[in-house]
């Protein structure tokens, strides 16, 4: 259980000066709930006694709470290196409330000189004026959930935006001086390899700084899962997923982007998502909002999920955390392997136990690991290895 005062164990402060501190702000509101989504999000009709208008004040209260807890727990003050505002659809709040939350973060923690400040947006949720206002508020990066350029795929996913609007919002973001990332999904039931290629081509034609491409996962309890169980849609095909991923890597590479994590490519290292990289390398971050997860120095906790329960906790001035755990050395090592094997920088080979090291040579012979990198002491997957990265990680733990 998490204590009401939120105080962290003494172990959380060990080595904190060598770790970055980030902030994730969850905005749990959507205009329409997408059929494939299992994130902790709500439409207006699903909420009682909670409003979008009141939410920023609650989030700001937790930001102040976070600063007090870290200080009281003896963790040295650090400016934020990254802030990521996700959801949900954060831009439904409008630029002024988002700016107010960023200002609270700045006042509570400060931002380092090169802080990366990202806001997620749907293409139909922002105007050119909104994007300029976000830039003025300190936002450096916008991540658009494009998913597909195929209207039939968007319909299956219950996405509401018009793909013809995407070039406009991309240009508005560039005009505002924002770094640009596009999020894509592949493997939707009914999507063909040709349709996916058209989506990739249209995304690359927009010349973003960064592209993410995720295989569709059918999550239990979603509307999409129900449709598949009723036989209305076919289950995504793993072999087609592999073909789509291979095609994505080929086209993105030809366009001058490099992979740095299994599902992420960037034009230059400066365009990597530093916030996401902090997750993959077990840095420190505090998650603000309903259902948000946090991690500081090997202690992980997660907030109550429903916005009304969250609002009640913040009104009482107590921790919104539902529960927490202190990770064992074994768990930390396992996560390091699970996440590190997905990165282009790979893993230090010395992290692999003696009993598992024979696997490395075998995987090189099978074309799953980079042989030259292994000779240099790094465990880095090849393209074929990336397709089975989760399997490789499980075999090493």
N, C-alpha and C positions, 0 to 999 in steps of 0.2 A: 504493500500500500504506500501511497505517497502522503507525506505529512502535510497538514493544512498550511503550515508556514512555508512549505516548499524548500526548506533548507537542504543543501546537498551534503553528502558525506565528505569527509576530509580527503578521500582519495580523488575526488573530482578536481581538486586544485593542483594535483601533481602534474608537473610538466605543462601547465596551462600557458605559460609564457611562450612556449614554442608552437602553440596551436593558434589558428585563426578563429575568430568568433564571427558567426553569421546570424542573421535573423530571418526566419520564415514567417510571413504573415498570411494566414489562411482566410480567404473571404468566401464564406460558404453559400453564396447565392448564385443561382442561374435563372435565366429567363425561361428556359426549357431544359428538362433533364434528358440528356442523351441516353439512348437505349443501352449502350455498351458500358456506361460509366458506373463505377462502384465507389467513386470518391464521396467524401462526406459533404454533400451539397444538397441544397433545398431550393425549391421554387417558392414563390410568395404564398401559394395556396397550401403549402405543406407546413407553414409556420403559424403558430398562435402566440401572441404576446411578445413577439420578436420582430424587429423591423430592420431593414437595411439602414435607415437613418440613425438608429441607435447603436448600431454595431461599432462604428469607428471609436466611439468613446469607450466601449468595453475593451476593444483591442488595445487602445492607448493605456488603459488601466493595467493590462497585463504587461505591456512594455515597461511601465514604471515598476511593476511588481518584480519583473525579471531583473532589473538593475539592482533593486534592494536585496533580492535573494542572493545574487552573485556576490555582492559586497559582503553581506552577512555570513556567507559561506567561506569567506577568506580567499576568494578567487580574484586575482589581480585585474584591475580595470584594463580593458582593451577596446579600442575603437572597432566598429563593425567593418569587416572587409567586404561583406556582401549582404544584400537584403534582397529577398525574393518574395514578391507579392503574388500568390497563386490562388487557385480555387478549384471549382467555382469559376465565376467570371468577375474578377476584381473591378474591371472597368464599369460594371453596372452601378457601382457606387458613385461614379463621376470623379473627375480629377481633383476637386477640392478636398473631399474626404480622404482620398488616397494621399494627397499632399500633406494633410494634417497628421496622418499616421507616420509618414516618413519624417516629418518634423519632430514628432515625439521620439522617434528612434534616434534622430540626430541629437536631440537635447539630452536624452538618457544615456547614450553610449558614445556619441560622436561617430563620424565616418573617417576611415583612413583616407589618405590623399588620392588613392586610386580605387576607391570603393566601387563595386559593381552593383547597380541597383536595377533590378529586373521587375517588370510587370507583365503578367500574362494577359492576353486579350483575345476575344473572338473577333473575326473580321467585321461582324455586323454590330459591334458594341462600342466603336469609337469613331470620332470625327477627326478631321485635321486639327481642329481647335483643341480637342482633348489631348492629342499627342503633343502638341506644342506646350500645353499646360503641364503635362507630365514631365517633359524635358526641363521646363522652368523649375519644377519641384525637385529636381535632382535625379530623375530617372535617367539611366544611361542605356537601357536595353529593353526592347519589347519583344515578347515571344508570342507570335500569332498561331492559334490553333487552326491550321488550314485543313489538315487531315487528308483531303482529296480534292482534285479538280473535277471529278466525275459526279454530276448531280445524282445519279442513281446510287452511288456509294454513299454520298452524304445523306440521302434519304434513308438508306438502310441503317445508318448510324444515328438517325434522328438529329443530324446537324441542320441548323436553320439558315446558315449564311448562304448568300449567293456567291458561287465561286468567281463570277465575273467582277465582283467587287474587290477581290483580293489585290489585283495590281494597284488599285487606287489607294488602299490603306497602306500597302507597302511603300508607295511613293510618298504618302503623307509622313510616314515614320522617317524615311530618309530625309525629307525636307526639314523635319524637326530636329535632325541631327542625332537620331537614336540608332544605336546598334540594333541589328535586326536578326531574329531567329524565326524559322518556320518549323512547326511541328507537323509531321505527317504520320498516317497510320496505314499499314498495308495488311492484306489478308482478309478484308471484309467479305462476308459471304456474297458471292456473285461478282466480285472484282476479278478481272482477268489480268494476266501479265501485261497485255497491251494497254489496258486502262491505267495500271500502276506506272508504266513507262510514261504515259502522257502526263500523269500527275507529277512525276519527277522532273520531266522536261519543263513543264510550266513553272514549277518551283525554282528550278535552276535559272530559267530565263529572267526571273526577278532579281537575281544576283544578291541573295541574302548573305549575311556574314556567317551564318550558322544554320545547319539543318539537323533536325532530329527525325528519325524514322523508327517507329515502334510497331512490332507485330501485334495485331489485334489479339487480345486475350479475352476469352469468353468467361466472365466472372459470374459465379453463382449468385442468384438473386436479382440479376439484372433483367430488364425487358428483353434484351437480345438473347440471353440464355433461355428465357421462356419460349421465345419464338423458335429457337433451334430445337428445343425439347418437343415442341408441338409439330415439328417437321415442316414448318413454314420456310425455314432457311437451312442451308447445309452448314455443318460444322467446318470451320476453317481447316484447310489441308496443310499439314506440316511440310510436305515436299514443295508445295507451291510457295509457302512462306520462305523456304530456303532459296528458291529461285528468285523471289522478289527481293530478298535481302542482297543476294549476289548481284542482281541487276542494279540495285540502288548504289552499292559500293562502286560498281564499275562506272556508272554515269556520274556520280558525284566526284569520283577521283579524276575522271576525264575533264571535269569542269574546274579542277584546281583546288578541290577541298581535300583535307586529310582526316582520316578517322582518328579519334583520340579516346573514344569509349565505344563499345559495341554498337550502340544506337545513335551515336553522335559524330558529326563531321563539322569542321570549321575551316574557314578560309586561311587563317593563320593561328598560331598558338595564342595570340592576344585575344582572339575571338572565342576561345573555349569558354564554356559556362563555369566560371570559378565557383559559383555557389554549388552547383551540382558536384563539382570536383571535391568540394569540402565534405559532402556526404560520402563519396567513394573512398576518401582517404581518412575518414573518422576524425575530422576536425570537430570543433564545438559549434553547436547552433541551438538557438532557442526558438521553438515553434509557438507562434501566437495564434490563438483562436480555437474554435471547437474541433476536437479530434486531431489537433496538430501534435506532432511528435518532436521531442527535443533530445539532444545528446550533449553532455558536458563531461569530459574526462572519464568516459566509461560508465557513466550513469545515464540511463535512458528513461524517459517518461512520456506519457501520452495523456492528452486532455480529454475531459468528458466530451462526448460527440455532439449532443444536441445543443443548438444555439440557446435554447431557453435555460438549460442546465448550466451552460457556460455563463450566461448573463447573470444568473443567480449567484454563482461563485464569485464573479467579479464585483457584484454589488455588496457582497459580504466581506470583500477584501481578503479572501482566502485563496489558496492555490487552486487553479482549475484542473490540476492533474488528477486523473482517475486512478492511475497506478504507475509504478516505476520498477526498474530492476537495475542492479549493479552487475555489469557484465564480468564474468570470470575471464581469466587469462585465456582459457581454452576458447571461449566464445569470441573474444576479441581476435584471436588468431584465425578462427574460422571465418569471421567476417572479412578480415584482411585478405584471405585467400579468395573468398567468394566475389569480392569486389575488384581486387587487384587483377585477377585473371581477365577482366573485361576491359582493362585499360591498355592503351598503346604503349605506355611506359612499362607495363607488366609488373611482375613480381621479382623481388630479390630471390634468387634461387636458394639462398641459405635459409629461407623461411620454410622450405619444403623439408619435411621430416625424412630421415634416412630410409625408412621403410617405403616411402612413396617415390624416392628419387629415380628408381629404375623406370617408372612410368614416363619420365620426361624424355629419355632417349627413345622409348617406344613411340611416343607421340610425335617426336621429330621425324622418325622414319615413316609415320603415317601421314605426314604433312599437316599436322595439327598445331605444331609449335615451330617457331622460327629457330632454326639450328644455329645460325650465326649469333643470334641474341643469347641463346643458351650458353654457348662457348664464352660469351662475355659476362655470364652470370645473371642473365635476366630471363624470366619465363614470360614470353610474349606469344599470344596466339596468332596463327596465320588467318587468312580469310576463312578457310575451312574450319579452323579452330574456333573462330568467333561464332560460327553457327552452332557449336556445341559447348560454348563457354560454361554454361551452368553444369553440364555433365563433367567437364574437366575439373571444375571447382569441387564438386561433390566427391570425385575420386581422390582428391588430394586431402580431404578432411576425414 
